[in-house]
Amino acid sequence: MEMEIEMGEATEGRGGGGGAEAVLSLAAGSSISIRYHSLFGSHDDMLLLEVDEKLLPDVLHHRVTIRGQPDEEAVLCTPSSTYAMKFVGTSNSVLLIPAVEPTPSSSNDACNSSDTNNTAVPDAVASVIKAAPGYMELIQAAPRLDKLKSLLNERPYRLEEDLENDTWCMRGLYRWQDLVEEIQASDQELRDGLRSLSAVEVNGYWRIVDGKTIDEILNMILNNSVLHEWPLNALSEDEVVSVLEADGFPSRIVLHCLETFGSKMETSGCNLWSLDEKRVCLHFAVRILGGGKMKLEIFMEKWMRSIPSGMRADLKMLEGEVLYEKLGIENWIHAFSISDLPSAPAERFAALFRERPKWEWKDLEPYVRDLRVPGLSSEGLLIKYTRRTQPNANVEPIFSAR
């Protein structure tokens, strides 16, 4: 489409019969004159946004928000996804022409010229209000959830809060809307992040329950299961909550403990919970390793003694939670949890190589399997952030920092 550009003096009003409609209705091979609008300027508060067909319904129905603090790079969020916003400059001029309502004279002119077949429309002049130097491009990105854990760890929930009579302090507490304003993630991704942190809503605030509290409640459930002969794969919700409430434990936190370590089953109108063997065994393993590195043999002895009767512990349960090393003829073990690592790939690999300069794949894989970067495969991540060495096909590859 060829355009005849007539850069005249600024004009007041909408005259000329042009506007966005005139440009959009041009036939192939036609042209139109353009000129500066009376309001032409830099308009720094206006940006073009490139949106693909998949995102368009969310944009048109006002289901998107831009999130980020003044010191953060803004992201655009739909109800379920997060997109990084990147400015893309263009070498060609992109002219923005506002829509106008036709005046009576321009309507008459259009009627009088309807019988002509000229390829140019000399009476129509479009007014350019802004020349855009580029546009904002949207790139799907992983939610930025590291900040969520930091915020919730400012004030973990403790049992003593429900026993103390001190004045309630709001510092370090966050409601849902507070988190929405602080965290650069879609609503669905934020909910998933809260779930992965085992967060619970208490009195309208989202909290992480501190380790001592969750350990105490789990032990109470296990001790009472022995005392009252409760089957660990069919705990009655009403009975568990009733017994622990009588001992001074808040019902909401008791239920949260059941949600953390079990799965709910609805049978004949009665809510039953089955404790998950892996989650329970992992909890006791982490507690034992809280004191630091220990010999694998000693750890296994303590671990087997601590788990509930009827459950079987296996070292495979500890993938992504512990690391092993051989010192002389002895094997040692220490805690190294994936939950303590950054979620951003670059920061994750940096933290891993600070822990160990070289990794075998069997050790590295549990710590990178959850990384998701739109448009980049797991193999692509390894190529980007690691250097792989393998002397021959019979030797396991070794990964080091690139």
Buried (B, 14 or more C-beta within 10 A) or exposed (E): EEBEEEEEEEBEEBEBBBBBBBBEEBEEEBBBBBBBBEEBEEEEEEEBEEBEEEBEEBBEEEEBBEBBEEEEEEBBBBEEBBBBBEEEEEEEEEBBBBEBEBBEEBEEBBEEEEEEEEEBBEBBBBBBBBBBBBBBBBEBBBBBBBBBBEBBEEBBBBBEBBEEEEEEEEEEBBBBEEBBEBBBBBBBBBBBBBEBBBBBEBEEBBBBBBEEBBBBBBEBBBEBBEEEEBEBBEBBBEBBBEBBEEEEBBEBBBBBBBBBBBEEBEEEEEBBBBBBBBBBBBBBBBBBBEEEEBEBEEBBEBBEEBBBEEBEBEBEBBBBBBBEEEEEEEEBBBBBBBEEBBBBBEEBBBBBBEEBEEBEBEBBBBBBEEBBBEEEEEEEBBEEBBEEEEEEEEEEBBBEBE
